[in-house]
């Protein structure tokens, strides 16, 4: 009987030890879960902020696109009002966009008067 009580006492001691290990493991897992939950909440908040920033950027992009479209319409309206009669003048205006050396090569020696007038 004493032997059985001793065995029973050892078994109860092992059960208490196993229970404490399980309790410790459970607390550790609960702490990890709480940390993961906090990380999840922080990530969710960051995601929401990024969505708001994305939506703001999309709205800004759309507003700028509308302004560009509006400016294009105005520019086309202005261009339509300009006179269109000078075919030779258009070529000369395009030459103004060239570098000075290229302009001189195209006009040759007769451009001294023009250059002199430009420098004046």
Order of alpha helices (4+ residues) and beta strands (2+ residues): alpha-alpha-alpha-alpha
